[in-house]
């Protein structure tokens, strides 16, 4: 019985951490939207291929001391980058229509 209670407590902790991650991701998306506005102002494209390489290099160095696999990191980077481009392209296409 005590182990079931401990599992419930740990799962609640995971839920709280997941909510914090989602809140941080929402903050990230706000920054992505701000970047889109600047790219529009400066006539830049949403996708900046050299940036993806810089991100990969930086994040791989960052996780070197963490217990996070490179495979997971690559998936996360791809998801974050693809979503950021999607959001920026959506914003930029709306701006072009106005």
URLIN-V892492 format. One record per backbone hydrogen bond with DSSP energy under -1.0 kcal/mol. NH is the residue of the N-H (numbers start at 1). CO is the residue of the C=O. E is the energy in kcal/mol with one decimal. If there is no record, write none. Layout:
# URLIN-V892492
[[NH;CO;E] [NH;CO;E]]
This chain:
# URLIN-V892492
[[5;1;-1.9] [6;2;-2.3] [7;3;-2.4] [8;4;-2.2] [9;5;-2.4] [10;6;-2.6] [11;7;-2.5] [12;8;-2.1] [13;9;-1.9] [14;10;-2.3] [15;11;-2.4] [16;12;-2.2] [17;13;-2.5] [18;14;-3.0] [19;15;-2.2] [20;16;-2.1] [21;17;-2.6] [22;18;-2.4] [23;19;-2.4] [24;20;-2.4] [25;21;-2.4] [26;22;-2.1] [27;23;-1.8] [28;24;-2.3] [29;25;-2.4] [30;26;-1.7] [31;27;-1.8] [32;28;-2.3] [33;29;-2.3] [34;30;-2.0] [35;31;-2.5] [36;32;-2.1] [37;33;-1.9] [38;34;-1.8] [39;35;-2.6] [40;36;-2.5] [41;37;-2.2] [42;38;-2.0] [43;40;-1.3] [44;39;-2.9] [51;48;-1.9] [53;49;-1.1] [54;50;-1.7] [55;51;-2.6] [56;52;-2.5] [57;53;-2.3] [58;54;-2.4] [59;55;-3.0] [60;56;-2.5] [61;57;-1.8] [62;58;-2.0] [63;59;-2.2] [66;63;-1.9] [68;66;-1.0] [73;69;-2.3] [74;70;-2.8] [75;71;-1.9] [76;72;-2.7] [77;73;-3.1] [78;74;-2.4] [79;75;-2.6] [80;76;-3.0] [81;77;-3.0] [82;78;-2.9] [83;79;-2.3] [84;80;-2.4] [85;81;-2.6] [86;82;-2.3] [87;83;-2.7] [88;84;-2.7] [89;85;-3.0] [90;86;-2.2] [91;87;-2.3] [92;88;-2.9] [93;89;-2.5] [94;90;-1.7] [95;91;-2.0] [96;92;-1.9] [97;93;-1.2]]
